[in-house]
Every structure is written in structure tokens, then in C-alpha cells.
């Protein structure tokens, strides 16, 4: 049985303001005070995991241990079928040290252009890890992890100025606009992050009255 979240404050182990905004919006019904790792001045740990889940656990446990607060970490990225799943866990690193996702999106398009008949199929994956300070300290209480996926296809050139990251080149299955063109509420209803959050909430959160 999953451990329930019963605290009033949750640290989001991320320095990405777009992710923090999305997570805060998804947690709004539960009246949880959300603070970010950037607000607490926490350093970003090196992501040495081989999967999204391993990296999410690494970040959540590090943040919980240092802050003394329960911490939620998200590790997510874009997998492109024709590129054997790249950039995958390296999605943020493809954007370079300046986090220039225009550069990252162009790199994907350049790689696809080298192929004879490239598939435009792609998917976003999100792994969430929720860790508590006692788990981070001694490992006797396991952190909780959940994964969400949204299938879709890539377009070029980028479309829309909403969202963040690779959103302007990704059209989710069943839709004809990119995540970059969607209003926040529409994206929150169908995204990979929303899929993972539904599982997190069902297992770890109770509605607050």
C-alpha cells in the first residue's frame, strides 16, 4: 500500500519554472503549499540514473534529505521513435547549458532530416517520485513512484508560445494542435504529467475539506 501524503507543505525538486507551475496547478485542489528547490536555494543533483524513474528518485531523495520536507521530483522527456528513443532522459541536456529548447527542437529536426523515411511518432514520458526525509535518511520507508505517457507526433516548424520545452513541436494523439498552442487547463487534462499525477493522487493524496 502506498504511503499517504499528510503534510501541508511539499517541496518540488525542480529549478524549471514551467514544471513547478504545472505541478502547483495540479496540486491546487489539495490545498498543499508548494515551494520549489530554487526558492530554497537547493543545488541540482547530477542526474546519473539510467531511466526517468531512477532520476526522479535521485532528485526527490536528495531534496527531501537536505530540506527536511517531503519532496516531489519529476523527470520527463521526449522519446522520438525514429531516433531510437532519443533524446529520452537526455531531453534537457539536448537544450545545452543555457536550456535553449529552440536549439534542442532544431537538433531533433536536423536528425530526422538525415533519415530516408523518418517516422514523426513520438511520446512524452513523465516519472514522478515522492520521497520523505525519513526515507531519504535511512531508506527504511520507500519512496513512491508513478509514470505517465502521452503518445503523439512531431511537427515542424514549432507552433505556439504556451507551455515549455518541446511543447511547440508535439501534437498529442487525437488532437490537431501542439502542446505549445494549448491553454494550460487543456494540456493538464491530457499530458504525460497529468497521467502520472492521476496515479500519484489516487495512491497518495486525500482531498482537503
N, C-alpha and C positions, 0 to 999 in steps of 0.2 A: 504494500500500500504506500502511495506517495506521501511524503511529508507535507503537511498543510502550512501555508504561509499565514502567520497570525500576528506579525509585526505591523507597525504603522508606517515605517519608512523603508524604502527599497533603493539600494544603490544600483544604478545602471552602469555596468562596467564597460563604458564606451566613451570615446572622445569624438565620435561622429555625431554632430548635432542633428542630422536628419534622422538617424536611428533613434536617438533619445526622444525626439518629438513624436515619432511614430509609436514608440513603446509607451510613452506617457499618455498618449491618446487612447491606446488600447487598454491601459490600466485605469483610466478615469472612472469607470463605473464602480471600482472597488475602493475608492477614496484612499488610495495609497499615496503618501508623499514620495515623490520621485526626485532623486538627486543624481547627478552624473559624476563619473570619475573625474572629469575635467573640473567640475565645481569643487571637488575635494582635493584637487591637485595631485591625483594619483598618477604614477607613471604607467605607461602602456607596457605590459609584459611582452616578451618576444613570443610570437605565435609559432611554436615548434611542433604542433600536432600534425598528424597525417590526414586528419578528417576535420570537417566542420565541428562535429561534436567534441572532439579532443581539444580543439582550440577554444571553443566556448567554455568548456570545463576549466581549462587553464586560466582563462581570464576571470571567470566568476570566483574561483577559489582564491586567486591572488587578491582580488578586490575585497572579498569578504575578510580575508586574513588581516589585511592592512587596515581596513576601515572599522572593523568590529561590527559591521552591519551585514544583513543578508544582501547578497548581490546577484543580479541577473545579467548574464552576458549573452550576446548574440554573435554568432559567427555565420556569415551568409555570403553567398556569391553566385555568380552566373556560370553555368556549365553549357558550353556550346557543343552540340553533338558532332559536327564536322571537324572540330578541333580536339577530338578525343576527351571532351570534358573540360578543356581549358576555357577560361583561366581558373575556374574552380576555387580552391582555397587560396589561390594567389590573386583573387579578383582585385583586392585593394592594392596589392603590390604592383599590378599592371598599370595602376594610375601614377606610379612613381612617388618620390618623397614629397612632392607638392600636392598629392591627391588630385591630380588633374585627370578627371574621368573623360574629358573630351579626348585626351591622348589615349586613354585606355579603349574607348569605343572605336577610335580610328585604328588602333592596333588590331582589334578583332576584325574589322572590315578588311584591313590590308591582308591579314592571314587568310581570310575566306576567299579573297580575290585571287589567291595563288592556286586555288583548287579548281579542278575542271568542272565539276558539277556539285558545288557546295550546298549542303542542306542548310536551311535557315532555322532549323529546330534548335530550341534552347530551353533551359529551365532555370529558375531561381530556386535555391535551397536555403533554408534558414534553420540553424540549430540553436536552441535556447538551453541555457544551463542556469539553474537556480541553486546557489550554494549559501550555506550559513557559516558564521565564524567558527562554530564548533566543528563542523565538517572540515573546514579549511585547516583547523589547528591539529586535529588528531585523526581525521579520516574515518572515525567510527560511525558517523551518520552520513549516508550517501547523499550527494547532490542529485537533483532531479534534472533529467534532460528530455527534450522533445524536439522533433524535427517536422518541418513543413515544406511543401513543394508546390510550385505553380509552373505548369507547362506553358510553352508559348513559342513564338518565333521572333527572329530579329528583322529589323527594317533599317534601311539607310536612305537618306541621312537621318540624324536624330530628330525627334519630333516632341515638342512640348518642353516647358520650363518648370514643371512641377516635379515633386519627388527629388531623387538624388541618385548618384552613382550611375548605373547603366539603365535607369528607368526610361530615358528617351529613345532607346533603340529596341525595347522589349514590348511586344504585344502579347498579352496573356490569351490563352486559348478561349475561344468563344467571344472575343471582343475584336473591335477594329481600330482601337486607339491604343497608344502606348501608355505605360505607367506614367510617363512624363507628361501626358496630356490629361490624366485623370485627376479629379478632385480627391482630396485626402480620404473622405469617407468611402468613396467608391473603391479606391485601392485597398483600404483597410479591410474591406469585406472579402477580398479575393486573393490577397497577396500570400506569398510564402510565409511571411512573418505572421500574418493573421492566422494561417493554418496552424503554425506552431503554437501560437498563443491560445487558440481554442483548446488545444490539448493541455497546455500548461494550466489554464484557468479551470478546466474540468477536473484536473487532478489536484491542484494546489491552492485554489482560491475559493473563498466563500463570499457571496455578495454582502456588502456592508449596508446595514439599515440606516 
